[in-house]
Amino acid sequence: MVAACNGQDRIMDLHLPTLMVMEAFVPACAGAVLFTAWLYDRKILVLGLWGLANLVAAGGVFSLPARKRAGFGDNVRPRPF
């Protein structure tokens, strides 16, 4: 992304940890809303499953930095086809 600042073009920096938090926060909120809706009407099973899936996805995105801190993925190289 390029942002104009005083007539000069410069590249906008994206803060990766902030993006990761937002990537986990949005499905966590959606999952909480869907799961709560399922608690009010338990006959609609899809709401509970969809909410649970969103909560699991948020947990997975949130745990990605923990994998790096634990040392996993340091020596991982992509395999050639």
N, C-alpha and C positions, 0 to 999 in steps of 0.2 A: 504494500500500500504506500502511496506517496501522498504526503500532506504539503500543502503550500504554506509557507511561513515567510512573510515579508518579501514576497516575490521570489524566494528561493525554494527549490524542491528538495525535500529531504525524506528519508525513509522513516516511516512510523514504526516504532518498536512495539512489539506485542509481548506482554508479560505472560509467559507460559503458565506459571503457577496460578495466576488469576483466571486464565482461561480454563484450566483444569478444575478449579473450584466451581466455576459457573457451569461447566460441563457435568459436574456431579450434582450441583444444587437443583438444576431445572428438573431432571428426572426424579430426584428425591421428592420435590414438592408435588409433582404430578402423581407420583406413586402414592404419596400420603393422601392426596385428595381422592384418588380412585379407590384406595383401600378403605378410607372412611366412608365413601359412598356405598361400598360393598357391605360394610358393617351395618348400615341402615336398612339395606334390602339384600339379604343373603341369598335370595332366590336367583339373583343375576350373578352367576359364577364368574363370568368373563371380567367383571369389574375387579374382583379379588385377584384373579390371575394376572390381569394387566397391571394392576397396582403393584403386585409382588414382583413382576418382571421389571418394572421401572425402578423399584427399590434395589433389586439385585444389580441392575445396570449401573445405578449411581454408586453402589458399593464397589463395583469393579473399577469404575473410573477413578474413584477416590483412592483405591488401593494401588494404583499403578506407580505412584512415587514411592510407596513403601517397598515395592519390589526392587527398585533401584538402590534404595538405602540398605537393603538386606544383602546386596551384592549379586543378586541374580541378574543375568543379562549382560554382565560385563564382557564376557568372552564369546558372546553369541555373534556368529557371522552368518549372513544370508547364504543359503545353499544355492549353487548354480542349477539351472534347469537342465 
